């Protein structure tokens, strides 16, 4: 199956874009790619994650960083809480924006290695996800300047 090119829209008052999407009854198989990096947190969901040539299972709290133009999709099989939807939180950012930050701010230079490793997809451990999950969930309810500070923190 050939992935379709997804158009990611970034608002005029932002450097990056994000969505919080409740999916019910399932997360559908939508094989796609885009030129942005993607950080995805999937909640209340279990299923199968397809990234490039890798197929693997995912569970609640799945946190993945995907590099530019890497084909990917998720397909759900069940929910932890049947009374709530699957919840997908996605943050997209452009490669030039990420390069600019990691080149300009010495403190962010280690992030450049993560970005390089995301070319084939990078799944974060449960421990790492546990450290950032609440911050990612809260970022959607903050004003743009606070979102930016939380994203790079």
N, C-alpha and C positions, 0 to 999 in steps of 0.2 A: 504494500500500500504506500502510495506517495503522500508525504505530509503536505498539508496546505500551509501557506504563509499567513501567519496571524499578524494583523496590524495592531500594534500597541500604541495607544494614544497617551501622550504626556501633556498635562495641562500647562498653559502658559505660565502659571505661577509656581511651577514645580520643576525639579531636575530629574524626577523619576515618577513612576506611576504605581498604583496599587489598587487591588480590588479585594473585597471580601464577598465570596459567593456561596450562599447556601444552595445545595443541590439536593433535590428530592424528586423521585425516590432513589436515584442513583447518580454517580458521577459517570457520565457517558464517555465512551472511547472517542476521542477527538485528536487524532494524530496530527501534530502541527509543529511548526518551528517559527522563530522570529529572531531578529538581529540583536535583541537585548539579552542581558543576563536575567535569570529568573530565580527568585528565592520563593519557594512554596512550602507552606505549612498546611498540612491536611489533618483535620480533626473529626472526631466521631465517625471514623471510616476505616474500613479494611478492604483490601483488594489487591490489584496487580498494577504495578508501575512499569511503564515501558519508556526507556531512555536510551536513545541511540540503538545499539544492538543488544542491550541488556534488558531482560525481563525478570522482575522480582516482586515479591510480595511487599505490601506496606501495611502499616497499622496506625492507630491513633497517634497523633503527634509526629507524623512523618515530616521531616524537614530536609529539603533538598535544594542545592544550588546547581543551576544548569547554565552552561556556557552559551554564548551566542550561536544561533542556527543549529542547535542540537535538537533533533526531532524527539518529541516526548508526548506522553499522555498518561492518565491514570484511568483505571476502570474499577469501580467499587463492586464489592460482593456482599458487604453487610455493614451495619452501623452498630456502634456500641450501645447507643440509646435510640431505640426504634422510634421514640416520640419526637426526636429532633432530626434536622437534616444533616447530611454530610456538610462540612464547612471547609472551604478552600480559601486560604489567604495567600495572595500572590503579590510580590513586589518585583517590579521590573526596573532595570536601570541600564543605560547605554554604556557600551564599552569605553567610549571616549570620556565619559563622566567618571567612571571608575578609575581609568588610567590617570586622569587629572588629579583625583583625590590621593591615590596611592603615590603619585609622583611628587605631589606638593607637600603632603603631610607625612613626615618621617614616621610618626606613630602608626600610620596605616600601611606602611610598606609590607608587613607580614601578610596583609590581606591580598596583596598581589599574587602570592603563592596559592592562596585558596582560589582565586579567580582563574589562574592557569590550570589548576587541577579540576576545575568545573567543566573544562572542555568536553569531558566524557560523562559528566554528572558526578556530583559529590553529595553523598548522603551523610548527614550528621548523626553522631551517636545519640542515644537516649539521654546521656548525661549532658551533652552540649545543648540538645534541644531543651532540656529541663531548665538550663540557665537562661535561655532567651525566649522561651514560649510566651510567658506573660507579657514581656516587652513587645513582642510582635503582635499579640492580640490587642494590646492597648494602643498601639501606634495609629490604628484606624480612627480613633476618637480624638486625636490631638490636632492642634493647628499645624500648618505646614512647617514652620520653623522648628517646632518641637519634634515633629516627625523626623526631620532631617537629623537633628542631634541624636535622637534615639537610634536611627538607622546606622549612623557611623560610630556609635558608642560601642 
